[in-house]
Amino acid sequence: MHSVNVSLLVFLLVSAGAIGGILLRRGLPDEHFSPDAKVVISLSMGFVVTMTGLVLGMLVSSAKSSYDAQKIVVAQMSSELILLDRYLEKFGPETNMIRVQLRKYVDSAVHRVWPLEAFTPVELRPQDSVDKLEAQLETLTPKNESQSSAKTHAIAVLGELKQATWLAFIQSDSNSLSMPLLVVLVSWLVVIFISFGLMAPPNATVITTLLIGALAVSGAILIIMEMYTPFTGILRISSDPMRDALSRLNH
């Protein structure tokens, strides 16, 4: 809900800037709106609008890249879980208990990251269950070349799974919208909408258009912040790949 609150605050600030510009226009003398003055205002605000558009585009692109990277990590973990279970099955019945524990670990991870209960906090930090599975794998004694190969591949896949889980946690913990950058961006937007209010005639159509514009830019901020937090909020990454992997374990 943090991103929703921030975007609502942005909408209120930008809308207030637009209304403030309209009110300011009424109190300024006519010479402030001479043709030469309007040209200078238009050129200055054109530069600010261009810079704001570039920054918004950069932030959307960066947030989308972060979001897509996390989706890839989730898909990667899902495929590695299925592959790990197949190698354990290939090793033989000695790994049945490990496979059961693997399923319990995946089921617990899915409920931690994608809780069904509303307002339940998401826990992305990896648990020590994977380390315990790895220790149990190390104790297995292969009896032939096939089991030896299965054990080697299983340990390798488990190592990649550990790396992927920590990568998802670290990326989610470190990727966020810079607050100073957000403050500067919102300041530019407020200034832009003040200039819109100054230059526009005060009628219902203009005010409605300015409010729609304020809603659009606050929506862009919402999307950016949501994509930086892909396991919570509105644009949450789907749990389908992990649940599909869970359904395939021990089958």
N, C-alpha and C positions, 0 to 999 in steps of 0.2 A: 504493500500500500504506500510505501515511501515514494515511489515514482509517481503515483497518482496525486499525492499531496503536492509534490514539487510542480508537476504540470499544471495543477489547479492554481497554485501560487503564481506561476508564470502567466497564465491566462489573465488573472486578476491584475497583475502589474502592467502587462501590455495593454489591456483594455483601459486601465486607469490612465496610461500614457496617452492613448488615443482621445479619450474624453477630456483629459487635461489640455491637450493641444487645441481641441475645439473651444474650450472655455478661455484658453489663453488668447486665441485669435480675437475674441470679442473685446478683450481689454487692451489690445495693442492698437496704436494709431495706424492709419491707412498707409503712411509712408514706409512702414515695415514690410508692406506687401506690394511694393512697386515692381515693375517688370524686371529690373536689374536684380532686386533682392530675391525674387522668385527663382531667377536663373541660378544665383549662387546657392540658394537653399537646395534646389533640385540637383545641382552638380555635387554638392557635399553629401547629401543624403544618398545619391546614386552610388557614390564610393562606399559609404557605410553599408548600404544594401548589398552591394557586390561582395564585400568582405564577409558579411554575415551569411550570405548564401554559400560562400566557399567553406566557411567554418562548419555550417550545418551539414553540408554535403560530406565533408571530411569525417565528422562525427558519426553520421549515419553509416558511411562505408566502414569505418573502424569497428563500430558496434556490430554491424552485420558480419564482418569477418570473425569477430570474437564469438558470436552466436553460432555461426556455421562450424567453427572449430570445435566447440563443445558438442554439437550434434555428431560430428565425426568421431569424437572420443567415445560418446555413448554407444554409437554403432560398433566401434572397434571393441569395446569391452564386451558387448553382446556376442560378437562373433568369437572372441577369445574364450568366453565361458563355454560356448557350445563345443569349440575345438578341444578345450581342456577336458571336458566330460568325455569326449570321444576317445581321447588318449588314455584316460583312466579306465574306461570300459575295455579298451584294447589290451590293457595290461592284464586284466583278469579279475576274478572275484575278490582278490585281496584288497581291491580299492573300493569295495562297495560302501564301506563306512565313510571313506573320504568323499565319495560322491554324494552321500546323504548330507554330510556336513557342508559340502559345496552348495548344495541346493538351499540349505538353511541360511547360509551366508548371503546368497543372492536374494532370497526372499526378504531377509532382514534389511539388506541394502536398498531394495526397491521401496520398502515401507519407510525407510529413513529419508530417502531422497524425494520420493513421490508419496507423501502421506495422504491417506484417504480422508482423514479427519480435517475439518476446516480449522484454520489458524494454528495448525501444528507446525512448529519450527522445523525447517529442513536441516539435516545434518549431513554435510558432504565430506567431512574429514574421515578418511579410511580407518576402519577398525583393525584390530590385530588378528582377525580371523584368518586373513590370507597368510600371515606369517605362520600360524599354527598349521594350516594346510600344507605349506611348504615344508615344515619340519616333519610332518607325517609322510610326505612324499619322499623325503630324504632317507627315511628308515626302510623303505621298500627294498627288497632284495630280488633283483631280476634273476630268473632261472634260465632264460634263454635270450637269444639275440633280439627277438621280437619284443619281449618285455623290457629289455635294456633300452631299445629305441623308443618305446612308448614312454618310459620314465624320463628319458632325456628330453623328449619333445614336451612332455607335460610340465616339467620344471621350467623349460624355456618359455612356454606360453604363460605360465603362472607369473614369471618375472615380468613379462610384457603387460599382464593384467595389473600387477602392482604399480607399474610405471604409469599406466593409463589412469588408474584411480587417483593417484597423487597429482597427475597432470590436471585432471578435472577439478580437483579441490583447489590447487594453487591458482589456476586460471580464474576460477570463480571468486577466489579470495582477493586477487590482485587487480582484476579488470573492473574498472568503475569509471564513471564520468568524473573528470577533475572538477572539483567544486569551484576553484578560482576561474577556470575556463567557463563554467556554467554561469557564474556571476557576470563575467565580462560579456558573454553572449546575450544574456537577458538584458543587460544594460544597453547594448546596441539595439536590441529589439524595441525597448521602451523608447529610446531616442528616435528610432525610425517611425514608430507609431505616433509619437508626439508631432513629428514633422508632417505626417499624413493628416492629423487633425488640424494642424495650422493651415494647411493648403486646401483643405476640403470645405465645401459649403456645409453648414450644420443642418442637415435634414435626416429624416428617418432612414432613407436608403443608404446614405453615406455611413451613418452610425452602425447600421446592420452589417454593411460590408466590412467595416473595420473590426467589428466583433467576430465575424467569420474568419477574418485574417488572423486575429489573436487566437482563436480556437485552433486554427491550422498549425501555427508555430508551437503552441503548447502541446498539440498532439505529436508533433515531431520530437519534442523533448521527451515526451512520454515513451515513444517508441525506442528512442536511443537508450534511455535508462532501463527499459524492460529488456532489451537485447543484451545489456551488460549483466543482467541477473537472470540467466536462462532457466534456472531451476526453481524460481519463485515468480509470483506475479501472473500477469495476463498472458505473456508470450512464453509460457513454460515449455521446455523441450518435452516432447512426448516420451512416456515411459514404455511405449509399445515394443521397441526393440529389446529392452531388458525383460519385459514380461514374456515376450515370445521365447527368449533364451531360457527363461525359468521354466516355461512349459515343456521345453525339449529336454531338460536335464532329467536323468534317470529314466528316460523313456527308450 
